Amino acid sequence: MTNVTVPLSESLLEFVDRQVDEHKADSRAGFIRRLIAEKREHDILEAHLEALKEYKSGKTLKGNLRDYIAAK
């Protein structure tokens, strides 16, 4: 695992510590990891919903993917 150092304001640090104190996370790092994972899942879901919307509106590609890649 790789560490990342992120400066936090006092109020943000207090918020993170409250989450740990209230057993909403095992540690500061655990809380922040969970938030990042939730954000990633949210972005994946949004991309899926956007693709579904485009599909339903008829924005689909047909043919060989290699041909589309080669055209770029």
Secondary structure, DSSP 4 states (H G I P E B T S, - for coil): ---------HHHHHHHHHHHHTTSSSSHHHHHHHHHHHHHHHHHHHHHHHHHHHHHTT----S-HHHHHHH-
